[in-house]
Amino acid sequence: MSNPTSTSFTIETEQEEEGRWIAEILEIPGALVYGASQQQAVAQVKALALRVIADKLEHGEIDLGLASFI
């Protein structure tokens, strides 16, 4: 994999009819969470992204350059 100097991620949010919020990071398949508020959903999806990136780093699937979005 290449060594990018910076990477940005797109967080998309949407409110469901019953009021809960969905937040998703489009560039990370499966990074989707629900929250009681938009802010909670965004915070939770950022935390999930960090866990996914950490796991990929531990397994050598990506290099440190990719994790510079924080």
N, C-alpha and C positions, 0 to 999 in steps of 0.2 A: 504494500500500500504506500502511496506517496506521503510526504511529510508536509502537510499544509501548515501555513503560519497562523491562520485563523479560520474558524468555521462558525457560521451562525445557524441558528435553528429557528424555525417558525412555530410559534405556539398559537394554535387556533382554539378559540373558545366559542361555546354555544350554550344557550340556556334552554332547557327542555320545558315543555308545557307545565309540568308539575313543579317547576322551580329550581331543580338542581342544575348544576353547571357541569359541562364536559370540557376538559382541556386535553389537547392532543398536540404532540410534537410530530409534525408531518415527516420529518427526516428520519425518525426512529420508529420502525414498524412496531406496533403494539403499545406504544407509549401513549396511553389514553387513560384518564382518570375522571372520576366524578367528585364533586365537592358541593357543599352547601352554599358556597358563595363563589363568585368568579375568582376572587383572590385566593381562596383556599384551593380551588382546583388548579390554578396556575402554580402555586407553591408545591402542591403534591406532584404535578407532572414534572416539575424541575427536579424534585428529589428522585423521582423514578428515573429520569434521564441520567442523573449522576450515578445511580446504582448500575444502570445498564452499561454506561461508559466505563465505570470501575471494573465491572466483570469482564468486559472486552479487553481492557488493559491487562488485567491479571492473566488472561488466557492468550495474550499476544496477538489478538485479532486487530488491534489498532495501535498506533503509536501516540506518544504524548502530545504531539502537535495538534491532534484532533480535539483534545479535551480543553482547548483554550477558550471555549465559549462562555465560561463562568466569569 
